[in-house]
Amino acid sequence: MRTGQVRVDGGRVKANTRLEAGQSVRVPPLPDAPPPPGAAKPLSKADRAFLKSITLYEDDDLLILNKPSGLAVQGGTKTAQHIDRLLEGMGDSPQTRPRLVHRLDRDTSGVLVIAKKRSVAAKLGKAFQTRSVRKIYWALVHGVPKPPQGKIDAALVKATTPDGERVRKARPGEQDKAQSAVTHYSVIDRAARQVALMSLKPVTGRQHQLRAHMAILGHPILGDTKYPSEIELPEASSGACICMRGGSASRIRAARASLMSRRRSRPIWRRRLLPSGSRPREATWTRMTMFVASRAARRGA
């Protein structure tokens, strides 16, 4: 009314104007209503192509993705592009859209399991909570752990730092807020004594568990800026050189998942993410190429 867009019988009116029978009221066009909360945006052609490029397996119940490093699973502050946003566009409503049943850190690449039905999501969520799903991660770490196989049983607590949220090993007296955390590890390969390729099997699923546990063990994951190593690797050492692909991302990968079918008594899907030229570049960082000299250095170690 203040701008004169509402008129009665063609004239401007005030808020206290009383209407009489037979008068004509003009109301300006209303702006388009914003979409209701939870309304999904249809996937663009580029989004659909991207999802197809990272799909490892799909059936009526499951969608299993090869999540690249650097892509968040869920949204947050200043995070517009994430897996959950893509899933929103795959359903006609919140009831029909695929659902996350577990998460991976932004810097972790590899197997991400998605449920395509609400009933399947409930069962898979319970399977992850009860640790019925077997998960194996690969990671490149500083140095070579001794012994080459073992178990890390170190409870973790959350700690806020100027650089964001972290987890650390619980101290005496912090039992009330500490979360139990257990990880089994084994050395798969090594480049001299500089870097080891590790197989990590988490028994529990705490935030940043594998990254924190390897740092506690004294062998942090390469490229991890939240739990960094104090040791700097040389460009080349005694003729030994390590070549890794994948940019500056953290070298940790969800390499394998095994889960049981609700229709069969054997695993419905079990697959290792082996490096391949047909995979996206982010999926090939585990190709740890060592020069012949590094092999010789290892034999002489």
C-alpha positions in Angstrom: 0.0 0.0 0.0 2.9 2.4 0.7 4.0 2.2 -2.9 0.5 2.5 -4.3 0.3 -0.9 -5.9 -2.9 -1.9 -4.0 -5.8 0.3 -5.4 -9.5 0.5 -4.9 -11.6 1.7 -7.8 -8.3 2.7 -9.5 -7.2 5.0 -6.7 -4.6 4.7 -4.0 -5.8 3.8 -0.5 -4.5 3.7 3.0 -4.3 0.8 5.4 -7.4 2.1 7.3 -9.6 2.4 4.2 -12.9 0.5 4.5 -14.3 -1.4 1.5 -17.8 -1.1 0.4 -19.9 -3.5 -1.7 -19.3 -3.2 -5.4 -15.9 -1.7 -5.2 -13.0 -3.0 -7.4 -9.8 -4.0 -5.7 -6.5 -4.3 -7.6 -3.8 -6.5 -6.0 -0.3 -6.6 -7.6 1.1 -10.0 -8.9 2.7 -11.9 -6.0 6.3 -13.1 -6.5 6.9 -16.7 -7.2 6.8 -18.7 -3.9 10.1 -20.2 -2.8 10.2 -24.0 -3.0 9.0 -25.7 0.2 11.6 -27.0 2.6 13.0 -30.3 1.5 12.0 -29.8 -2.2 14.5 -31.5 -4.4 16.1 -29.9 -7.5 16.2 -32.2 -10.5 19.7 -33.4 -11.3 21.4 -31.6 -14.2 22.8 -33.6 -17.1 26.3 -33.0 -15.7 25.2 -34.3 -12.2 23.8 -37.4 -13.8 26.9 -38.0 -15.8 29.1 -37.5 -12.7 27.0 -40.0 -10.6 27.3 -42.5 -13.4 31.0 -42.1 -13.6 31.5 -42.9 -9.9 28.9 -45.7 -9.7 30.5 -49.1 -8.9 27.3 -51.2 -8.4 23.5 -50.7 -8.5 20.4 -52.8 -8.1 16.9 -52.2 -6.8 18.1 -51.8 -3.2 21.6 -50.4 -3.3 23.7 -47.8 -5.0 27.5 -48.1 -4.3 29.7 -45.1 -5.2 33.4 -44.6 -5.6 33.5 -41.3 -3.8 36.4 -39.1 -4.9 38.7 -37.3 -2.4 37.7 -33.7 -1.7 33.9 -34.3 -2.2 31.9 -34.0 1.0 29.3 -36.6 1.8 27.0 -34.1 3.5 26.6 -30.3 3.3 27.7 -27.7 5.8 29.0 -24.2 6.0 30.2 -23.1 2.5 29.7 -26.7 1.2 27.2 -26.4 -1.7 28.3 -29.5 -3.6 28.0 -32.8 -1.8 26.8 -36.4 -2.2 23.6 -35.9 -0.2 22.5 -33.0 -2.5 22.9 -35.3 -5.5 20.8 -37.9 -3.8 18.0 -35.4 -3.2 17.6 -35.0 -6.9 17.2 -38.7 -7.5 13.8 -39.0 -5.8 10.4 -37.4 -6.4 10.0 -36.7 -2.6 11.9 -37.0 0.6 10.2 -40.4 1.1 11.5 -41.8 -2.2 15.0 -40.4 -2.4 18.1 -42.6 -1.8 19.6 -42.4 1.7 23.1 -42.4 3.2 23.7 -45.2 5.6 27.3 -44.3 6.6 29.8 -41.5 5.9 33.3 -40.9 4.7 35.5 -37.9 5.5 35.8 -35.3 2.8 39.4 -36.3 2.1 38.8 -40.0 2.1 38.0 -41.6 -1.2 36.4 -45.0 -2.0 33.4 -47.1 -1.3 30.2 -45.3 -0.2 27.0 -47.4 0.3 23.7 -45.8 -0.4 20.2 -47.3 0.3 17.6 -46.7 -2.4 14.6 -47.6 -0.1 13.7 -46.5 3.4 13.4 -50.1 4.5 16.8 -51.0 3.2 18.3 -47.9 4.8 17.0 -49.0 8.2 18.5 -52.5 7.8 21.8 -51.3 6.5 22.0 -48.6 9.2 21.6 -51.3 11.8 24.2 -53.4 10.1 26.8 -50.6 10.3 25.9 -49.8 13.9 26.3 -53.5 14.9 29.5 -53.8 13.0 28.2 -56.5 10.7 29.7 -54.8 7.6 33.3 -55.5 7.1 35.3 -52.4 6.0 38.9 -52.2 4.8 40.8 -49.0 4.1 44.1 -48.5 2.4 46.4 -45.7 3.5 49.9 -44.4 2.8 51.7 -43.5 6.0 55.0 -42.0 7.1 57.5 -44.6 8.0 56.9 -48.3 8.6 55.1 -49.4 11.7 56.7 -52.1 13.9 55.4 -54.7 14.4 54.0 -54.8 10.9 50.6 -56.1 12.2 48.8 -55.1 15.3 45.8 -53.6 17.0 45.4 -49.9 18.1 43.1 -49.7 21.1 43.0 -46.0 22.0 39.8 -44.2 23.2 39.2 -40.8 21.5 37.8 -37.5 22.7 36.7 -34.5 20.6 38.8 -31.3 21.0 38.2 -27.9 19.5 41.2 -26.1 18.1 41.7 -22.8 16.3 41.8 -24.9 13.1 38.5 -26.7 13.7 37.4 -29.9 15.4 39.8 -32.7 16.0 40.0 -35.9 18.0 42.8 -36.9 20.3 43.7 -39.8 22.6 41.8 -39.7 25.8 43.7 -38.8 29.0 43.3 -40.3 32.5 40.1 -39.0 34.0 38.3 -38.5 30.7 36.5 -41.8 30.7 33.1 -40.1 30.8 33.5 -38.3 27.5 35.9 -40.7 25.8 34.7 -43.0 23.0 36.2 -46.5 22.7 38.0 -46.9 19.4 39.8 -50.0 18.0 41.6 -50.4 14.7 43.5 -53.5 13.3 46.3 -52.7 10.9 48.8 -54.5 8.7 51.6 -53.4 6.4 51.0 -54.4 2.8 54.1 -52.9 1.2 56.8 -50.3 1.9 59.2 -48.1 0.0 62.5 -48.4 1.8 61.8 -47.1 5.3 60.1 -43.9 4.2 56.5 -44.9 3.4 54.2 -47.9 4.0 51.0 -48.9 2.3 48.7 -50.0 5.1 45.5 -52.1 5.4 43.3 -50.6 8.1 40.3 -52.4 9.5 38.2 -50.3 12.0 36.2 -52.3 14.6 34.5 -49.1 15.7 33.5 -46.1 13.6 34.5 -42.9 15.4 35.1 -39.6 13.7 38.6 -39.4 12.2 39.4 -42.7 13.9 41.9 -44.1 11.4 43.6 -40.7 10.9 43.9 -40.2 14.6 45.0 -43.8 15.4 47.8 -43.7 12.8 49.0 -40.4 14.2 48.9 -41.9 17.8 50.9 -44.9 16.5 53.5 -42.4 15.2 52.9 -43.0 11.5 50.4 -40.4 10.3 48.7 -40.6 6.9 50.4 -38.8 4.1 48.8 -35.5 3.1 46.7 -35.3 6.2 46.6 -31.7 7.3 44.5 -32.3 10.4 46.8 -34.9 11.8 50.1 -34.1 10.1 53.5 -35.7 10.6 56.4 -33.8 12.0 58.7 -35.6 9.5 59.3 -34.2 6.1 59.9 -36.7 3.3 62.8 -35.8 0.9 62.2 -35.5 -2.8 64.6 -38.4 -3.3 66.7 -40.4 -0.9 69.6 -42.6 -1.8 68.2 -43.1 -5.3 64.8 -44.2 -3.9 61.8 -42.2 -5.2 58.1 -42.6 -4.5 55.6 -41.5 -7.2 52.0 -41.0 -6.1 49.0 -39.6 -7.9 46.0 -37.7 -6.6 47.3 -34.2 -5.8 47.6 -33.0 -2.2 44.7 -35.0 -0.8 45.0 -37.3 2.2 46.2 -40.7 1.2 43.4 -42.8 2.7 40.9 -44.9 0.8 37.8 -47.0 1.6 39.1 -49.9 -0.4 36.6 -52.7 0.3 33.2 -53.3 1.8 31.4 -56.6 2.3 27.7 -56.9 3.3 25.1 -59.6 3.3 22.1 -59.7 1.0 18.7 -59.7 2.5 17.7 -62.3 -0.1 20.8 -64.5 -0.1 23.1 -66.0 2.6 26.2 -64.9 0.8 27.7 -61.4 0.4 25.7 -59.4 -2.1 28.6 -57.3 -3.0 32.3 -57.5 -2.3 34.9 -55.6 -4.3 38.3 -54.2 -4.0 39.0 -50.9 -5.6 42.1 -51.7 -7.5 43.9 -49.0 -9.4 43.0 -49.0 -13.1 43.5 -46.6 -16.0 39.7 -46.5 -16.5 39.1 -45.1 -13.0 38.9 -41.4 -12.2 42.2 -39.8 -11.4 41.3 -39.6 -7.7 41.0 -43.4 -7.6 44.5 -44.1 -8.7 46.6 -42.7 -5.9 47.2 -46.1 -4.5 49.4 -46.9 -7.4 52.6 -46.5 -5.4 55.3 -46.9 -8.0 58.8 -47.5 -6.7 62.0 -47.2 -8.7 64.2 -50.3 -8.9 66.6 -48.5 -6.6 64.0 -48.4 -3.9 63.6 -52.1 -4.1 67.3 -52.6 -3.8 67.3 -50.2 -0.8 64.6 -52.3 0.8 66.4 -55.6 0.3 69.5 -54.0 1.8 67.5 -52.6 4.8 
